[in-house]
Amino acid sequence: MKKRNFLASLLICGLIVSAPAVAQDFKPMKLKVASNYPATSLFSRVQQHYFDQVTKKTDGKVTFEWFYGGVLLKATDIFPGISRNVVDIGFSVPAAFNPREYPISDITLPFVTENPGAASMAFRDWYNTSPAVQNEFKKNDVHMLLTLPAAENVLWSMKKINTAADLKGMRIRTLLGPAEVLTALGATAVTVPYTDAIDLLSRGGVDAISTTPFEQGVIDGLPNMVNHLSNAARMGIFATVVTGINLKKWNSFPKPLQDIFTSSANDALMFYVSEQSKEADKSVDILLKSTKVQVSTLDDAEAKRWRDATNEAVLKKYLDKAARNGANGQQLVDSYIALVRKYEKEYPYVTGIDRFLAKQGK
């Protein structure tokens, strides 16, 4: 009786708590992770940080086997591979590489935001509060763990782009929303993987490369290959890298382990916000040393002309996709944009090109 009363007293005082995740309760497991991104990419480094936290919080019970750079599955096979349980976890851009299976997830429309941190948090909350989006993943036997929107879109070109008229006849490597904008303005979209585009550019197969984050292009050496870099009318965030796990595997986890994956994902998101900003600064320093490329921005009036000429068609395409899949597209767009605006206020961001121009002027 005394022992029972003592335990009751401890519970009342809050000295005995139910641990949300007790490592010794978990079965040891090694999960296969695949991606088309190389191990050195920012996206891969964030995943490493993410899953290192999971391993740490489970006292080493949950570990991971990595397959980077498409060695196990190519970009188009990552998410189908998760669905078929070829791998347990994968990260890629399903809206770009598997658009038939993930049409609603293509919410990172042009001209919404240039802020990758705000877009990351907005997409996370949007997924968690949108049954239509969750169902899109569920019907493909995938549960979303983490999303990392790529930094703002830019345009690397051989000739300077002053107005939309300069785009006519240009062959531009581009995908997703930027492809819809650029083709509507007269360019020809060349939808090849980014690495293939660099080779095409060197051989004159394309005139420009778009749908590429600012820092990725800088680090990959594009300042030494092209003559001009533009902010592309501030199209902004154009894609999100999604980390997914096989749904049956996810459902087999005990709730405390699911909680560890979820809390670690939120930590990884904040890590990404910090690391992406550092990488943008690093890229600015590299770009300042370039003697070949000229960096410019379109004036506000011209950028507005690009938006006004293309926004309606781009939005209609998304709304039509959502409707074909039984979803209210306008509601999805409105809720995502509202979340973006909320997080833009909390996490202000300066684009890579704006950082460059500010530092160049000093």
C-alpha positions in Angstrom: 0.0 0.0 0.0 2.8 2.4 1.0 4.6 1.7 -2.3 1.4 2.3 -4.3 0.8 5.6 -2.5 4.4 6.6 -3.1 4.1 6.0 -6.9 0.8 7.9 -6.9 2.5 10.8 -5.3 5.3 10.8 -7.9 2.8 10.7 -10.7 1.0 13.7 -9.2 4.2 15.6 -8.9 5.1 14.8 -12.5 8.3 12.9 -11.5 7.3 9.8 -13.4 6.5 10.5 -17.1 5.8 8.3 -20.0 8.8 8.5 -22.4 7.6 9.3 -25.9 10.3 7.1 -27.4 12.1 4.4 -25.5 15.0 3.2 -27.6 15.1 -0.3 -26.1 11.5 -0.9 -27.2 12.5 -0.7 -30.9 13.6 -3.6 -33.0 17.0 -3.1 -34.6 16.5 -2.3 -38.3 18.5 -0.9 -41.3 16.4 1.1 -43.8 17.5 1.5 -47.4 17.5 5.2 -48.6 17.8 6.1 -52.3 18.0 9.3 -54.3 19.1 10.7 -57.6 21.0 13.5 -55.8 24.8 13.0 -55.1 26.0 12.6 -51.5 27.6 16.1 -51.6 24.4 18.0 -52.5 22.7 20.1 -49.9 19.6 18.0 -50.1 21.6 14.8 -49.3 23.4 16.5 -46.5 20.1 17.5 -44.9 18.9 13.9 -45.2 22.0 12.7 -43.5 21.5 15.1 -40.7 17.8 14.0 -40.4 18.5 10.3 -40.2 21.6 10.7 -38.0 19.1 12.3 -35.5 16.8 9.3 -35.8 19.8 6.9 -35.2 20.9 9.0 -32.2 17.4 9.1 -30.7 17.0 5.4 -31.0 20.3 4.6 -29.4 21.6 3.2 -32.7 18.6 0.8 -33.1 17.5 2.4 -36.4 20.3 2.8 -39.0 20.3 3.6 -42.7 22.0 2.3 -45.9 22.5 5.0 -48.5 22.2 4.8 -52.3 23.1 8.2 -53.8 23.3 9.6 -57.3 20.9 7.2 -58.9 23.1 4.2 -58.4 20.1 2.1 -57.3 17.2 4.0 -58.8 17.1 6.9 -61.3 15.1 10.0 -60.7 11.9 8.7 -62.3 12.2 5.5 -60.3 12.7 6.8 -56.8 9.0 7.2 -55.8 7.8 4.1 -57.7 10.6 2.3 -56.0 9.3 3.4 -52.6 5.8 2.2 -53.5 7.0 -1.2 -54.6 9.2 -1.5 -51.5 12.4 -1.7 -53.6 13.7 0.8 -51.0 12.2 1.9 -47.7 12.9 5.6 -48.1 13.7 7.9 -51.0 14.0 11.6 -51.7 13.4 13.2 -55.1 10.9 15.6 -56.8 7.8 13.5 -57.5 5.9 16.4 -59.0 8.5 16.7 -61.7 9.5 13.0 -62.3 6.2 11.3 -61.5 3.6 14.0 -62.5 0.8 11.5 -63.2 1.0 10.0 -59.7 1.6 13.3 -57.9 -0.3 16.1 -59.8 -1.8 17.9 -56.7 1.6 18.1 -55.0 2.9 20.4 -57.8 1.8 23.4 -55.7 5.1 25.4 -55.9 3.8 27.6 -58.6 5.8 30.4 -60.2 5.7 33.9 -58.6 4.4 32.7 -55.2 7.5 33.1 -53.1 11.3 33.3 -53.3 11.7 32.1 -49.7 12.8 28.4 -49.4 12.3 28.4 -45.6 8.8 29.7 -45.8 8.0 27.3 -48.6 9.4 24.4 -46.6 7.2 25.1 -43.6 4.2 26.0 -45.6 4.4 22.7 -47.6 4.7 20.7 -44.4 1.7 22.3 -42.8 -0.2 22.2 -46.1 0.4 18.4 -46.4 -0.7 17.9 -42.7 -3.9 19.8 -43.1 -4.9 18.8 -46.7 -6.6 15.3 -46.9 -6.5 15.5 -50.7 -2.7 15.8 -50.6 -2.3 13.1 -48.0 -4.5 10.8 -50.1 -2.4 11.4 -53.2 0.6 9.9 -51.3 -1.4 7.2 -49.6 -2.8 5.8 -52.9 0.8 5.5 -54.0 1.7 3.7 -50.8 4.0 6.5 -49.6 4.0 8.6 -46.4 5.7 12.0 -46.6 8.4 12.6 -44.0 10.1 15.8 -45.1 9.9 18.4 -47.8 12.7 20.8 -48.9 11.7 23.3 -51.6 14.6 24.2 -53.9 15.9 27.7 -53.7 14.8 30.4 -56.1 14.8 29.8 -59.9 17.3 31.7 -62.0 18.1 31.8 -65.7 21.6 31.1 -67.0 21.9 32.1 -70.6 24.3 32.8 -73.4 22.6 36.1 -74.3 21.2 38.8 -72.0 17.5 38.7 -71.3 16.0 42.1 -71.1 12.4 41.5 -72.0 10.1 38.6 -72.7 10.7 39.2 -76.4 14.3 38.0 -76.0 13.0 34.6 -75.1 11.4 33.9 -78.4 13.1 31.0 -80.2 15.4 30.2 -77.3 15.9 26.5 -76.4 15.9 26.5 -72.6 16.3 23.5 -70.3 13.4 23.8 -67.9 10.7 21.9 -66.1 7.5 22.4 -64.1 6.1 25.9 -63.6 9.0 27.8 -65.1 8.6 25.7 -68.2 5.0 26.8 -68.5 6.0 30.4 -68.1 8.9 30.4 -70.5 7.0 28.5 -73.2 4.1 30.8 -72.9 6.5 33.7 -73.5 7.9 32.1 -76.7 10.8 29.8 -75.6 11.1 26.1 -76.4 11.3 23.9 -73.3 14.0 21.2 -73.3 13.0 18.8 -70.5 16.1 16.9 -69.9 17.8 16.2 -66.5 20.0 19.0 -65.2 23.3 17.1 -65.6 22.4 16.4 -69.3 21.6 20.1 -69.7 25.1 21.1 -68.7 26.5 18.9 -71.4 24.0 20.2 -74.0 24.9 23.8 -73.0 28.6 23.1 -73.7 27.7 21.7 -77.1 25.2 24.4 -78.1 22.2 22.1 -77.7 20.5 24.6 -75.4 20.8 28.4 -75.2 20.0 28.6 -71.5 19.4 26.6 -68.3 16.5 27.3 -65.9 14.7 25.4 -63.2 17.9 25.3 -61.2 18.5 26.8 -57.8 20.9 29.8 -57.7 23.5 28.1 -55.5 23.5 24.8 -57.4 24.3 26.5 -60.7 27.1 28.5 -59.1 28.7 25.6 -57.4 28.4 23.4 -60.6 30.4 26.0 -62.6 27.8 27.7 -64.7 29.4 31.1 -64.2 32.3 29.9 -66.3 30.0 28.5 -69.1 27.5 31.3 -69.8 27.6 35.0 -70.3 24.5 36.1 -68.3 22.6 35.3 -65.2 19.1 36.7 -64.5 16.6 36.4 -61.7 14.1 35.3 -64.4 11.4 37.8 -63.3 11.5 36.4 -59.8 9.6 33.2 -60.5 10.9 32.0 -57.1 10.5 28.5 -55.7 9.7 26.1 -58.4 9.9 22.6 -56.9 10.1 20.7 -53.6 12.4 17.7 -52.8 10.2 15.3 -50.9 11.4 12.5 -48.6 8.9 9.6 -48.6 8.8 6.3 -46.8 6.9 3.2 -47.9 3.5 3.4 -46.3 3.3 -0.2 -45.0 6.8 0.2 -43.5 5.6 3.5 -41.8 2.5 1.9 -40.5 4.5 -1.0 -39.0 6.4 1.4 -36.8 5.3 1.9 -33.2 3.9 5.3 -32.5 7.0 6.4 -30.4 9.2 5.6 -33.4 6.9 7.6 -35.8 7.2 10.5 -33.4 11.0 10.3 -33.5 10.9 10.5 -37.3 8.5 13.4 -37.2 10.3 15.4 -34.6 13.6 14.8 -36.4 12.1 15.9 -39.7 11.2 19.2 -38.1 14.7 19.6 -36.8 16.0 18.8 -40.3 13.8 21.5 -41.8 15.4 24.1 -39.5 18.8 22.7 -40.3 18.0 23.1 -44.0 16.9 26.8 -43.6 20.3 27.5 -41.9 22.5 25.5 -44.3 20.7 26.8 -47.5 21.4 30.4 -46.4 25.1 29.6 -45.8 25.3 27.9 -49.2 23.8 31.0 -50.8 26.5 33.2 -49.2 29.2 30.7 -50.3 27.8 30.9 -53.8 27.9 34.7 -53.8 31.5 34.6 -52.9 32.3 32.2 -55.7 30.3 34.3 -58.2 32.1 37.5 -57.2 35.3 35.9 -58.5 33.8 35.1 -61.9 35.1 37.3 -64.8 32.8 35.8 -67.4 29.2 36.0 -66.3 27.2 39.2 -66.0 24.5 39.3 -63.4 21.3 41.3 -63.8 17.7 41.6 -62.7 14.6 42.4 -64.7 13.0 45.7 -63.7 9.8 45.5 -61.7 7.6 46.5 -64.7 9.1 43.8 -66.9 8.7 41.2 -64.2 5.1 42.2 -63.8 4.5 41.7 -67.5 5.9 38.1 -67.3 3.5 37.4 -64.4 0.5 39.0 -66.0 1.1 37.2 -69.3 1.3 33.8 -67.7 -0.3 33.6 -64.3 -3.8 32.8 -65.5 -2.7 29.9 -67.7 -0.4 28.4 -65.1 -3.1 28.6 -62.4 -5.7 27.1 -64.7 -3.5 24.1 -65.5 -3.1 23.4 -61.8 -6.8 23.8 -61.1 -7.7 21.4 -63.9 -5.2 18.8 -62.6 -6.7 19.1 -59.2 -10.3 18.8 -60.5 -9.4 15.7 -62.5 -8.2 14.2 -59.3 -11.3 15.1 -57.3 -9.8 18.0 -55.4 -10.7 21.7 -54.9 -7.6 23.3 -56.6 -8.4 26.9 -55.7 -8.8 25.9 -52.0 -5.5 24.1 -52.1 -3.7 27.1 -53.7 -5.3 29.6 -51.3 -4.3 27.5 -48.2 -0.7 27.0 -49.4 -0.2 30.7 -50.2 -1.7 31.8 -46.9 0.8 29.5 -45.1 3.6 30.9 -47.2 2.7 34.5 -46.3 2.6 33.5 -42.6 6.1 32.0 -42.7 7.6 34.7 -44.9 7.0 37.1 -42.0 8.6 34.8 -39.5 11.6 33.8 -41.6 12.7 36.7 -43.9 15.0 35.8 -46.8 17.2 37.5 -49.4 17.8 35.8 -52.7 21.2 34.8 -53.9 21.2 37.3 -56.8 20.1 40.1 -54.4 22.9 39.1 -52.0 25.4 39.2 -54.9 24.3 42.6 -56.1 24.4 44.1 -52.6 27.9 42.7 -52.0 29.1 43.7 -55.4 28.1 47.3 -54.8 30.2 47.5 -51.6 
